[in-house]
């Protein structure tokens, strides 16, 4: 993939459960009808307990990731503690809003755990919304059908994982720009961890 090309077409999902946040995404990147990559990692860690998903231009997303990681480290150095999930999300919203006339072509989910699990949805113009569950990308209508029907507050990690994988899988079946498997990251009070392919496969069954 090259950063000067807009790669698009994806499905990302985030949802809050009783003790954390689950983020899930497919692995395909496309340019119009061309599959540009089958191994894109669309969930990126910003810190030990905060992660963001990618939808839209890969180069734009990567630039924002670098900026946020640097700002998080500076915050920790100056204050001796990590920023909250809301603070990181608000910073990104301000960056996107200030750039709306020359926008970053992105749809982003930021999820993490500080004193509690938190999930935020951001659009290219800097809109910031706190959510219990959210999906972005071309396959999001199919994912929302699963999320709307199955999500409930206070669910367990196991329940959240099943729903997240099922939502991305539903999009893979109907959206040509979504595919090549599912990546899943869980963030709780301890740290963020990525599920192995074998663990994800168990939920696919």
C-alpha positions in Angstrom: 0.0 0.0 0.0 1.2 3.5 -0.7 0.2 6.5 1.4 -0.6 8.7 -1.6 -3.5 6.5 -2.6 -6.9 6.4 -1.0 -7.7 2.8 -0.1 -11.2 2.3 1.1 -13.9 -0.3 1.7 -13.9 -1.8 5.1 -16.0 -2.8 8.2 -14.9 -1.9 11.7 -16.9 -2.5 14.9 -16.6 -1.3 18.5 -18.7 -2.1 21.5 -18.6 -1.7 25.2 -19.1 -4.6 27.6 -19.3 -4.7 31.4 -15.5 -4.6 31.9 -14.0 -3.3 28.7 -14.2 -2.6 25.0 -14.0 -4.9 22.0 -12.8 -3.7 18.6 -13.1 -5.8 15.4 -12.3 -5.2 11.8 -11.8 -7.0 8.5 -8.5 -7.1 6.7 -9.3 -6.1 3.1 -8.3 -2.7 1.5 -9.7 -1.8 -1.9 -9.4 0.9 -4.5 -12.7 1.0 -6.4 -13.0 -2.7 -7.6 -9.4 -3.5 -7.1 -8.3 -5.4 -3.9 -5.2 -3.5 -2.9 -4.3 -5.6 0.2 -5.6 -8.6 2.1 -3.6 -8.2 5.2 -4.3 -4.7 6.5 -4.3 -4.3 10.3 -7.2 -1.8 10.8 -7.0 -1.8 14.6 -3.9 0.1 15.9 -2.8 0.5 19.5 -2.2 4.1 20.5 -1.2 3.2 24.1 -1.4 0.2 26.5 -5.2 0.8 26.9 -6.3 2.9 24.0 -6.8 1.8 20.3 -8.3 3.2 17.1 -9.8 1.6 14.1 -9.2 2.6 10.5 -11.6 3.3 7.7 -10.9 5.6 4.8 -7.5 6.7 3.5 -4.7 4.6 4.8 -2.2 7.4 4.7 -4.5 9.8 6.5 -5.1 7.2 9.2 -1.4 6.5 9.6 -0.6 10.2 9.9 -3.2 10.6 12.7 -1.9 7.6 14.5 1.6 9.0 14.6 0.4 12.3 15.9 -1.8 10.8 18.6 0.9 8.4 19.8 3.4 11.3 20.1 0.8 13.5 22.0 0.0 10.6 24.4 3.7 10.2 25.2 4.2 13.9 25.7 1.2 14.0 28.0 2.5 11.1 30.1 6.0 12.8 30.3 4.5 16.1 31.5 1.8 14.8 33.9 3.1 11.4 35.0 0.0 9.6 33.9 -1.7 8.6 30.6 -4.5 10.8 29.1 -8.1 9.6 29.3 -9.8 8.0 26.4 -12.1 11.0 26.1 -9.1 13.4 26.1 -7.4 11.5 23.2 -10.7 11.4 21.3 -11.3 15.1 21.8 -7.8 15.9 20.6 -8.4 13.9 17.4 -11.8 15.6 17.0 -10.1 19.0 17.2 -7.5 18.0 14.6 -10.1 16.8 12.2 -12.3 19.9 12.7 -9.4 22.2 12.1 -8.6 20.3 8.9 -12.1 20.1 7.5 -11.4 22.3 4.5 -8.6 20.0 3.5 -10.0 16.9 5.3 -8.5 13.7 6.4 -10.7 11.1 4.6 -11.3 8.9 7.6 -13.9 7.3 9.8 -12.4 6.4 13.2 -13.5 4.5 16.3 -11.4 5.1 19.5 -11.9 2.7 22.3 -10.1 2.2 25.6 -10.2 1.9 29.3 -9.2 4.5 31.9 -11.4 4.4 35.0 -14.1 2.7 32.9 -14.5 1.4 29.3 -15.2 4.1 26.8 -16.0 4.2 23.1 -16.0 7.2 20.7 -17.1 7.6 17.0 -15.3 10.3 15.0 -16.1 11.5 11.4 -13.9 13.4 9.0 -15.3 16.8 10.0 -14.4 16.3 13.7 -17.8 15.1 14.9 -17.3 13.2 18.2 -20.0 11.0 19.7 -19.7 8.7 22.7 -21.4 5.3 21.9 -22.1 1.9 23.4 -21.6 0.3 20.0 -20.7 1.6 16.6 -19.6 0.5 13.1 -17.8 2.4 10.3 -17.0 1.7 6.7 -18.8 0.4 3.6 -20.0 -2.7 5.4 -21.4 -0.9 8.4 -25.1 -1.2 7.4 -24.8 -5.0 7.6 -22.8 -4.8 10.8 -25.5 -2.6 12.4 -28.2 -5.1 11.6 -26.3 -7.5 14.0 -25.4 -4.9 16.6 -28.9 -3.4 16.8 -30.4 -6.8 17.2 -28.0 -8.3 19.7 -26.3 -5.6 21.8 -27.3 -5.1 25.4 -25.7 -3.1 28.2 -23.8 -5.0 30.8 -22.9 -8.0 28.6 -19.9 -10.1 29.3 -16.6 -10.2 27.3 -17.6 -13.5 25.8 -20.9 -12.2 24.6 -19.3 -9.0 23.2 -16.7 -11.0 21.3 -19.4 -13.2 19.7 -21.4 -10.2 18.5 -18.4 -8.2 17.2 -17.1 -11.2 15.1 -20.6 -11.9 13.9 -21.1 -8.3 12.8 -18.0 -8.1 10.8 -18.7 -11.6 9.3 -22.1 -10.5 8.2 -20.6 -7.5 6.4 -18.1 -9.8 4.7 -20.9 -11.9 3.2 -22.7 -8.9 1.6 -20.1 -6.1 1.1 -17.6 -6.7 -1.7 -15.1 -4.3 -0.1 -15.0 -6.2 3.2 -13.2 -9.5 3.6 -10.1 -11.6 4.2 -10.8 -12.4 7.8 -11.4 -10.7 11.1 -9.0 -9.0 13.6 -10.2 -8.5 17.2 -8.7 -6.5 20.1 -10.0 -6.5 23.6 -9.2 -3.6 26.0 -9.9 -4.0 29.7 -8.5 -2.6 33.0 -5.3 -4.6 32.6 -4.2 -3.8 29.0 -5.1 -4.2 25.3 -4.7 -7.6 23.8 -5.2 -9.0 20.3 -6.9 -12.3 19.8 -4.9 -14.9 17.9 -6.2 -16.2 14.6 -7.1 -19.5 16.3 -9.2 -17.6 18.9 -11.0 -15.6 16.3 -11.6 -18.8 14.3 -13.4 -20.3 17.3 -15.9 -17.4 17.2 -16.3 -17.7 13.4 -17.5 -21.3 14.0 
